[in-house]
Amino acid sequence: MDKQLQILLFIYFITGFSLFIIVLIRTYINDKFFISRKKKFIESLDCDLMCLSHFIMYTLLGYYSPKYWYISFILSIIWEYSEEYMEKSNIKIISNFRNDIITNTFGLILGIIINSYY
C-alpha cells in the first residue's frame, strides 16, 4: 500500500472515530454538543465550525493524497447522503448536503493545488 493511500485511510479513520464520539455524546449526554449553527466564521458563506472542519479535512486529503482525489470526492458524496439518511432516522447528526459538498470540493481542490506547488 502506498503512502498516500495510508494517509487517506488514516485521515478517514481519525475523522470517523471523532464523529462516532460526537454522536455518542449527542445521543447519551448532550444533544446540542458540537452544534454551532449560530456561530458562523464567515457570515456571507454560511460557514460554521462543522463547515470549517469539513474544509480542513478535505484540504488535508487533497494535500496528502492527491493521487486518490476521486476516492475522497466519491466518499464525500456518499457520506452526505448517509448523513441525510441518519438525520431522518433520528440519529443525532446534522446534514447540510449542498453546503458540505461545496465545502468538501473546494477543500479538496485547494489541497491538490497546494500539493502541486510544494
Phi and psi in radians as a Rosetta constraint file:
Dihedral C 1 N 2 CA 2 C 2 CIRCULARHARMONIC -1.386 0.35
Dihedral N 2 CA 2 C 2 N 3 CIRCULARHARMONIC 2.902 0.35
Dihedral C 2 N 3 CA 3 C 3 CIRCULARHARMONIC -1.100 0.35
Dihedral N 3 CA 3 C 3 N 4 CIRCULARHARMONIC -0.692 0.35
Dihedral C 3 N 4 CA 4 C 4 CIRCULARHARMONIC -1.089 0.35
Dihedral N 4 CA 4 C 4 N 5 CIRCULARHARMONIC -0.698 0.35
Dihedral C 4 N 5 CA 5 C 5 CIRCULARHARMONIC -1.198 0.35
Dihedral N 5 CA 5 C 5 N 6 CIRCULARHARMONIC -0.660 0.35
Dihedral C 5 N 6 CA 6 C 6 CIRCULARHARMONIC -1.085 0.35
Dihedral N 6 CA 6 C 6 N 7 CIRCULARHARMONIC -0.766 0.35
Dihedral C 6 N 7 CA 7 C 7 CIRCULARHARMONIC -1.138 0.35
Dihedral N 7 CA 7 C 7 N 8 CIRCULARHARMONIC -0.738 0.35
Dihedral C 7 N 8 CA 8 C 8 CIRCULARHARMONIC -0.997 0.35
Dihedral N 8 CA 8 C 8 N 9 CIRCULARHARMONIC -0.848 0.35
Dihedral C 8 N 9 CA 9 C 9 CIRCULARHARMONIC -1.115 0.35
Dihedral N 9 CA 9 C 9 N 10 CIRCULARHARMONIC -0.675 0.35
Dihedral C 9 N 10 CA 10 C 10 CIRCULARHARMONIC -1.108 0.35
Dihedral N 10 CA 10 C 10 N 11 CIRCULARHARMONIC -0.794 0.35
Dihedral C 10 N 11 CA 11 C 11 CIRCULARHARMONIC -1.088 0.35
Dihedral N 11 CA 11 C 11 N 12 CIRCULARHARMONIC -0.759 0.35
Dihedral C 11 N 12 CA 12 C 12 CIRCULARHARMONIC -1.154 0.35
Dihedral N 12 CA 12 C 12 N 13 CIRCULARHARMONIC -0.633 0.35
Dihedral C 12 N 13 CA 13 C 13 CIRCULARHARMONIC -1.123 0.35
Dihedral N 13 CA 13 C 13 N 14 CIRCULARHARMONIC -0.851 0.35
Dihedral C 13 N 14 CA 14 C 14 CIRCULARHARMONIC -1.069 0.35
Dihedral N 14 CA 14 C 14 N 15 CIRCULARHARMONIC -0.767 0.35
Dihedral C 14 N 15 CA 15 C 15 CIRCULARHARMONIC -1.121 0.35
Dihedral N 15 CA 15 C 15 N 16 CIRCULARHARMONIC -0.795 0.35
Dihedral C 15 N 16 CA 16 C 16 CIRCULARHARMONIC -1.088 0.35
Dihedral N 16 CA 16 C 16 N 17 CIRCULARHARMONIC -0.756 0.35
Dihedral C 16 N 17 CA 17 C 17 CIRCULARHARMONIC -1.103 0.35
Dihedral N 17 CA 17 C 17 N 18 CIRCULARHARMONIC -0.761 0.35
Dihedral C 17 N 18 CA 18 C 18 CIRCULARHARMONIC -1.083 0.35
Dihedral N 18 CA 18 C 18 N 19 CIRCULARHARMONIC -0.761 0.35
Dihedral C 18 N 19 CA 19 C 19 CIRCULARHARMONIC -1.120 0.35
Dihedral N 19 CA 19 C 19 N 20 CIRCULARHARMONIC -0.698 0.35
Dihedral C 19 N 20 CA 20 C 20 CIRCULARHARMONIC -1.023 0.35
Dihedral N 20 CA 20 C 20 N 21 CIRCULARHARMONIC -0.777 0.35
Dihedral C 20 N 21 CA 21 C 21 CIRCULARHARMONIC -1.123 0.35
Dihedral N 21 CA 21 C 21 N 22 CIRCULARHARMONIC -0.752 0.35
Dihedral C 21 N 22 CA 22 C 22 CIRCULARHARMONIC -1.070 0.35
Dihedral N 22 CA 22 C 22 N 23 CIRCULARHARMONIC -0.766 0.35
Dihedral C 22 N 23 CA 23 C 23 CIRCULARHARMONIC -1.141 0.35
Dihedral N 23 CA 23 C 23 N 24 CIRCULARHARMONIC -0.703 0.35
Dihedral C 23 N 24 CA 24 C 24 CIRCULARHARMONIC -1.070 0.35
Dihedral N 24 CA 24 C 24 N 25 CIRCULARHARMONIC -0.775 0.35
Dihedral C 24 N 25 CA 25 C 25 CIRCULARHARMONIC -1.101 0.35
Dihedral N 25 CA 25 C 25 N 26 CIRCULARHARMONIC -0.764 0.35
Dihedral C 25 N 26 CA 26 C 26 CIRCULARHARMONIC -1.115 0.35
Dihedral N 26 CA 26 C 26 N 27 CIRCULARHARMONIC -0.623 0.35
Dihedral C 26 N 27 CA 27 C 27 CIRCULARHARMONIC -1.316 0.35
Dihedral N 27 CA 27 C 27 N 28 CIRCULARHARMONIC -0.722 0.35
Dihedral C 27 N 28 CA 28 C 28 CIRCULARHARMONIC -1.916 0.35
Dihedral N 28 CA 28 C 28 N 29 CIRCULARHARMONIC -0.284 0.35
Dihedral C 28 N 29 CA 29 C 29 CIRCULARHARMONIC -2.114 0.35
Dihedral N 29 CA 29 C 29 N 30 CIRCULARHARMONIC -1.032 0.35
Dihedral C 29 N 30 CA 30 C 30 CIRCULARHARMONIC -2.533 0.35
Dihedral N 30 CA 30 C 30 N 31 CIRCULARHARMONIC 1.895 0.35
Dihedral C 30 N 31 CA 31 C 31 CIRCULARHARMONIC -1.245 0.35
Dihedral N 31 CA 31 C 31 N 32 CIRCULARHARMONIC -0.081 0.35
Dihedral C 31 N 32 CA 32 C 32 CIRCULARHARMONIC -1.837 0.35
Dihedral N 32 CA 32 C 32 N 33 CIRCULARHARMONIC 0.104 0.35
Dihedral C 32 N 33 CA 33 C 33 CIRCULARHARMONIC -1.075 0.35
Dihedral N 33 CA 33 C 33 N 34 CIRCULARHARMONIC 2.277 0.35
Dihedral C 33 N 34 CA 34 C 34 CIRCULARHARMONIC 1.076 0.35
Dihedral N 34 CA 34 C 34 N 35 CIRCULARHARMONIC 0.476 0.35
Dihedral C 34 N 35 CA 35 C 35 CIRCULARHARMONIC -1.864 0.35
Dihedral N 35 CA 35 C 35 N 36 CIRCULARHARMONIC 2.060 0.35
Dihedral C 35 N 36 CA 36 C 36 CIRCULARHARMONIC -2.314 0.35
Dihedral N 36 CA 36 C 36 N 37 CIRCULARHARMONIC 0.725 0.35
Dihedral C 36 N 37 CA 37 C 37 CIRCULARHARMONIC -1.036 0.35
Dihedral N 37 CA 37 C 37 N 38 CIRCULARHARMONIC -0.440 0.35
Dihedral C 37 N 38 CA 38 C 38 CIRCULARHARMONIC -1.492 0.35
Dihedral N 38 CA 38 C 38 N 39 CIRCULARHARMONIC -0.355 0.35
Dihedral C 38 N 39 CA 39 C 39 CIRCULARHARMONIC -1.725 0.35
Dihedral N 39 CA 39 C 39 N 40 CIRCULARHARMONIC 1.817 0.35
Dihedral C 39 N 40 CA 40 C 40 CIRCULARHARMONIC -1.841 0.35
Dihedral N 40 CA 40 C 40 N 41 CIRCULARHARMONIC 2.376 0.35
Dihedral C 40 N 41 CA 41 C 41 CIRCULARHARMONIC -1.346 0.35
Dihedral N 41 CA 41 C 41 N 42 CIRCULARHARMONIC -0.743 0.35
Dihedral C 41 N 42 CA 42 C 42 CIRCULARHARMONIC -2.208 0.35
Dihedral N 42 CA 42 C 42 N 43 CIRCULARHARMONIC 1.779 0.35
Dihedral C 42 N 43 CA 43 C 43 CIRCULARHARMONIC -0.990 0.35
Dihedral N 43 CA 43 C 43 N 44 CIRCULARHARMONIC -0.781 0.35
Dihedral C 43 N 44 CA 44 C 44 CIRCULARHARMONIC -1.231 0.35
Dihedral N 44 CA 44 C 44 N 45 CIRCULARHARMONIC -0.340 0.35
Dihedral C 44 N 45 CA 45 C 45 CIRCULARHARMONIC -1.726 0.35
Dihedral N 45 CA 45 C 45 N 46 CIRCULARHARMONIC -0.012 0.35
Dihedral C 45 N 46 CA 46 C 46 CIRCULARHARMONIC 0.967 0.35
Dihedral N 46 CA 46 C 46 N 47 CIRCULARHARMONIC 0.832 0.35
Dihedral C 46 N 47 CA 47 C 47 CIRCULARHARMONIC -1.937 0.35
Dihedral N 47 CA 47 C 47 N 48 CIRCULARHARMONIC 2.032 0.35
Dihedral C 47 N 48 CA 48 C 48 CIRCULARHARMONIC -1.909 0.35
Dihedral N 48 CA 48 C 48 N 49 CIRCULARHARMONIC -2.863 0.35
Dihedral C 48 N 49 CA 49 C 49 CIRCULARHARMONIC -1.078 0.35
Dihedral N 49 CA 49 C 49 N 50 CIRCULARHARMONIC -0.715 0.35
Dihedral C 49 N 50 CA 50 C 50 CIRCULARHARMONIC -1.185 0.35
Dihedral N 50 CA 50 C 50 N 51 CIRCULARHARMONIC -0.687 0.35
Dihedral C 50 N 51 CA 51 C 51 CIRCULARHARMONIC -1.044 0.35
Dihedral N 51 CA 51 C 51 N 52 CIRCULARHARMONIC -0.791 0.35
Dihedral C 51 N 52 CA 52 C 52 CIRCULARHARMONIC -1.109 0.35
Dihedral N 52 CA 52 C 52 N 53 CIRCULARHARMONIC -0.699 0.35
Dihedral C 52 N 53 CA 53 C 53 CIRCULARHARMONIC -1.151 0.35
Dihedral N 53 CA 53 C 53 N 54 CIRCULARHARMONIC -0.649 0.35
Dihedral C 53 N 54 CA 54 C 54 CIRCULARHARMONIC -1.071 0.35
Dihedral N 54 CA 54 C 54 N 55 CIRCULARHARMONIC -0.833 0.35
Dihedral C 54 N 55 CA 55 C 55 CIRCULARHARMONIC -1.057 0.35
Dihedral N 55 CA 55 C 55 N 56 CIRCULARHARMONIC -0.796 0.35
Dihedral C 55 N 56 CA 56 C 56 CIRCULARHARMONIC -1.125 0.35
Dihedral N 56 CA 56 C 56 N 57 CIRCULARHARMONIC -0.789 0.35
Dihedral C 56 N 57 CA 57 C 57 CIRCULARHARMONIC -1.026 0.35
Dihedral N 57 CA 57 C 57 N 58 CIRCULARHARMONIC -0.840 0.35
Dihedral C 57 N 58 CA 58 C 58 CIRCULARHARMONIC -1.299 0.35
Dihedral N 58 CA 58 C 58 N 59 CIRCULARHARMONIC -0.463 0.35
Dihedral C 58 N 59 CA 59 C 59 CIRCULARHARMONIC -1.152 0.35
Dihedral N 59 CA 59 C 59 N 60 CIRCULARHARMONIC -0.747 0.35
Dihedral C 59 N 60 CA 60 C 60 CIRCULARHARMONIC -1.101 0.35
Dihedral N 60 CA 60 C 60 N 61 CIRCULARHARMONIC -0.736 0.35
Dihedral C 60 N 61 CA 61 C 61 CIRCULARHARMONIC -1.086 0.35
Dihedral N 61 CA 61 C 61 N 62 CIRCULARHARMONIC -0.760 0.35
Dihedral C 61 N 62 CA 62 C 62 CIRCULARHARMONIC -1.153 0.35
Dihedral N 62 CA 62 C 62 N 63 CIRCULARHARMONIC -0.628 0.35
Dihedral C 62 N 63 CA 63 C 63 CIRCULARHARMONIC -1.303 0.35
Dihedral N 63 CA 63 C 63 N 64 CIRCULARHARMONIC -0.843 0.35
Dihedral C 63 N 64 CA 64 C 64 CIRCULARHARMONIC -1.520 0.35
Dihedral N 64 CA 64 C 64 N 65 CIRCULARHARMONIC -0.359 0.35
Dihedral C 64 N 65 CA 65 C 65 CIRCULARHARMONIC -2.374 0.35
Dihedral N 65 CA 65 C 65 N 66 CIRCULARHARMONIC 0.943 0.35
Dihedral C 65 N 66 CA 66 C 66 CIRCULARHARMONIC -1.132 0.35
Dihedral N 66 CA 66 C 66 N 67 CIRCULARHARMONIC -0.474 0.35
Dihedral C 66 N 67 CA 67 C 67 CIRCULARHARMONIC -1.138 0.35
Dihedral N 67 CA 67 C 67 N 68 CIRCULARHARMONIC -0.428 0.35
Dihedral C 67 N 68 CA 68 C 68 CIRCULARHARMONIC -1.912 0.35
Dihedral N 68 CA 68 C 68 N 69 CIRCULARHARMONIC 0.573 0.35
Dihedral C 68 N 69 CA 69 C 69 CIRCULARHARMONIC -1.022 0.35
Dihedral N 69 CA 69 C 69 N 70 CIRCULARHARMONIC -0.636 0.35
Dihedral C 69 N 70 CA 70 C 70 CIRCULARHARMONIC -1.163 0.35
Dihedral N 70 CA 70 C 70 N 71 CIRCULARHARMONIC -0.590 0.35
Dihedral C 70 N 71 CA 71 C 71 CIRCULARHARMONIC -1.147 0.35
Dihedral N 71 CA 71 C 71 N 72 CIRCULARHARMONIC -0.809 0.35
Dihedral C 71 N 72 CA 72 C 72 CIRCULARHARMONIC -1.061 0.35
Dihedral N 72 CA 72 C 72 N 73 CIRCULARHARMONIC -0.749 0.35
Dihedral C 72 N 73 CA 73 C 73 CIRCULARHARMONIC -1.124 0.35
Dihedral N 73 CA 73 C 73 N 74 CIRCULARHARMONIC -0.832 0.35
Dihedral C 73 N 74 CA 74 C 74 CIRCULARHARMONIC -1.122 0.35
Dihedral N 74 CA 74 C 74 N 75 CIRCULARHARMONIC -0.753 0.35
Dihedral C 74 N 75 CA 75 C 75 CIRCULARHARMONIC -1.126 0.35
Dihedral N 75 CA 75 C 75 N 76 CIRCULARHARMONIC -0.576 0.35
Dihedral C 75 N 76 CA 76 C 76 CIRCULARHARMONIC -1.146 0.35
Dihedral N 76 CA 76 C 76 N 77 CIRCULARHARMONIC -0.692 0.35
Dihedral C 76 N 77 CA 77 C 77 CIRCULARHARMONIC -1.201 0.35
Dihedral N 77 CA 77 C 77 N 78 CIRCULARHARMONIC -0.794 0.35
Dihedral C 77 N 78 CA 78 C 78 CIRCULARHARMONIC -1.048 0.35
Dihedral N 78 CA 78 C 78 N 79 CIRCULARHARMONIC -0.745 0.35
Dihedral C 78 N 79 CA 79 C 79 CIRCULARHARMONIC -1.121 0.35
Dihedral N 79 CA 79 C 79 N 80 CIRCULARHARMONIC -0.708 0.35
Dihedral C 79 N 80 CA 80 C 80 CIRCULARHARMONIC -1.138 0.35
Dihedral N 80 CA 80 C 80 N 81 CIRCULARHARMONIC -0.664 0.35
Dihedral C 80 N 81 CA 81 C 81 CIRCULARHARMONIC -1.125 0.35
Dihedral N 81 CA 81 C 81 N 82 CIRCULARHARMONIC -0.681 0.35
Dihedral C 81 N 82 CA 82 C 82 CIRCULARHARMONIC -1.107 0.35
Dihedral N 82 CA 82 C 82 N 83 CIRCULARHARMONIC -0.713 0.35
Dihedral C 82 N 83 CA 83 C 83 CIRCULARHARMONIC -1.060 0.35
Dihedral N 83 CA 83 C 83 N 84 CIRCULARHARMONIC -0.749 0.35
Dihedral C 83 N 84 CA 84 C 84 CIRCULARHARMONIC -1.047 0.35
Dihedral N 84 CA 84 C 84 N 85 CIRCULARHARMONIC -0.771 0.35
Dihedral C 84 N 85 CA 85 C 85 CIRCULARHARMONIC -1.095 0.35
Dihedral N 85 CA 85 C 85 N 86 CIRCULARHARMONIC -0.796 0.35
Dihedral C 85 N 86 CA 86 C 86 CIRCULARHARMONIC -1.108 0.35
Dihedral N 86 CA 86 C 86 N 87 CIRCULARHARMONIC -0.694 0.35
Dihedral C 86 N 87 CA 87 C 87 CIRCULARHARMONIC -1.106 0.35
Dihedral N 87 CA 87 C 87 N 88 CIRCULARHARMONIC -0.719 0.35
Dihedral C 87 N 88 CA 88 C 88 CIRCULARHARMONIC -1.207 0.35
Dihedral N 88 CA 88 C 88 N 89 CIRCULARHARMONIC -0.385 0.35
Dihedral C 88 N 89 CA 89 C 89 CIRCULARHARMONIC -1.616 0.35
Dihedral N 89 CA 89 C 89 N 90 CIRCULARHARMONIC 0.256 0.35
Dihedral C 89 N 90 CA 90 C 90 CIRCULARHARMONIC 1.123 0.35
Dihedral N 90 CA 90 C 90 N 91 CIRCULARHARMONIC 0.471 0.35
Dihedral C 90 N 91 CA 91 C 91 CIRCULARHARMONIC -1.477 0.35
Dihedral N 91 CA 91 C 91 N 92 CIRCULARHARMONIC 2.420 0.35
Dihedral C 91 N 92 CA 92 C 92 CIRCULARHARMONIC -1.277 0.35
Dihedral N 92 CA 92 C 92 N 93 CIRCULARHARMONIC 1.293 0.35
Dihedral C 92 N 93 CA 93 C 93 CIRCULARHARMONIC -2.468 0.35
Dihedral N 93 CA 93 C 93 N 94 CIRCULARHARMONIC 2.656 0.35
Dihedral C 93 N 94 CA 94 C 94 CIRCULARHARMONIC -1.985 0.35
Dihedral N 94 CA 94 C 94 N 95 CIRCULARHARMONIC 2.241 0.35
Dihedral C 94 N 95 CA 95 C 95 CIRCULARHARMONIC -1.806 0.35
Dihedral N 95 CA 95 C 95 N 96 CIRCULARHARMONIC 2.296 0.35
Dihedral C 95 N 96 CA 96 C 96 CIRCULARHARMONIC -2.391 0.35
Dihedral N 96 CA 96 C 96 N 97 CIRCULARHARMONIC 1.172 0.35
Dihedral C 96 N 97 CA 97 C 97 CIRCULARHARMONIC -0.873 0.35
Dihedral N 97 CA 97 C 97 N 98 CIRCULARHARMONIC -1.031 0.35
Dihedral C 97 N 98 CA 98 C 98 CIRCULARHARMONIC -1.080 0.35
Dihedral N 98 CA 98 C 98 N 99 CIRCULARHARMONIC -0.887 0.35
Dihedral C 98 N 99 CA 99 C 99 CIRCULARHARMONIC -1.099 0.35
Dihedral N 99 CA 99 C 99 N 100 CIRCULARHARMONIC -0.693 0.35
Dihedral C 99 N 100 CA 100 C 100 CIRCULARHARMONIC -1.174 0.35
Dihedral N 100 CA 100 C 100 N 101 CIRCULARHARMONIC -0.708 0.35
Dihedral C 100 N 101 CA 101 C 101 CIRCULARHARMONIC -1.098 0.35
Dihedral N 101 CA 101 C 101 N 102 CIRCULARHARMONIC -0.769 0.35
Dihedral C 101 N 102 CA 102 C 102 CIRCULARHARMONIC -1.098 0.35
Dihedral N 102 CA 102 C 102 N 103 CIRCULARHARMONIC -0.824 0.35
Dihedral C 102 N 103 CA 103 C 103 CIRCULARHARMONIC -1.072 0.35
Dihedral N 103 CA 103 C 103 N 104 CIRCULARHARMONIC -0.804 0.35
Dihedral C 103 N 104 CA 104 C 104 CIRCULARHARMONIC -1.053 0.35
Dihedral N 104 CA 104 C 104 N 105 CIRCULARHARMONIC -0.771 0.35
Dihedral C 104 N 105 CA 105 C 105 CIRCULARHARMONIC -1.140 0.35
Dihedral N 105 CA 105 C 105 N 106 CIRCULARHARMONIC -0.797 0.35
Dihedral C 105 N 106 CA 106 C 106 CIRCULARHARMONIC -1.122 0.35
Dihedral N 106 CA 106 C 106 N 107 CIRCULARHARMONIC -0.696 0.35
Dihedral C 106 N 107 CA 107 C 107 CIRCULARHARMONIC -1.089 0.35
Dihedral N 107 CA 107 C 107 N 108 CIRCULARHARMONIC -0.765 0.35
Dihedral C 107 N 108 CA 108 C 108 CIRCULARHARMONIC -1.085 0.35
Dihedral N 108 CA 108 C 108 N 109 CIRCULARHARMONIC -0.805 0.35
Dihedral C 108 N 109 CA 109 C 109 CIRCULARHARMONIC -1.098 0.35
Dihedral N 109 CA 109 C 109 N 110 CIRCULARHARMONIC -0.756 0.35
Dihedral C 109 N 110 CA 110 C 110 CIRCULARHARMONIC -1.070 0.35
Dihedral N 110 CA 110 C 110 N 111 CIRCULARHARMONIC -0.769 0.35
Dihedral C 110 N 111 CA 111 C 111 CIRCULARHARMONIC -1.072 0.35
Dihedral N 111 CA 111 C 111 N 112 CIRCULARHARMONIC -0.714 0.35
Dihedral C 111 N 112 CA 112 C 112 CIRCULARHARMONIC -1.149 0.35
Dihedral N 112 CA 112 C 112 N 113 CIRCULARHARMONIC -0.737 0.35
Dihedral C 112 N 113 CA 113 C 113 CIRCULARHARMONIC -1.113 0.35
Dihedral N 113 CA 113 C 113 N 114 CIRCULARHARMONIC -0.814 0.35
Dihedral C 113 N 114 CA 114 C 114 CIRCULARHARMONIC -1.052 0.35
Dihedral N 114 CA 114 C 114 N 115 CIRCULARHARMONIC -0.735 0.35
Dihedral C 114 N 115 CA 115 C 115 CIRCULARHARMONIC -1.068 0.35
Dihedral N 115 CA 115 C 115 N 116 CIRCULARHARMONIC -0.694 0.35
Dihedral C 115 N 116 CA 116 C 116 CIRCULARHARMONIC -1.221 0.35
Dihedral N 116 CA 116 C 116 N 117 CIRCULARHARMONIC -0.393 0.35
Dihedral C 116 N 117 CA 117 C 117 CIRCULARHARMONIC -1.612 0.35
Dihedral N 117 CA 117 C 117 N 118 CIRCULARHARMONIC -0.334 0.35
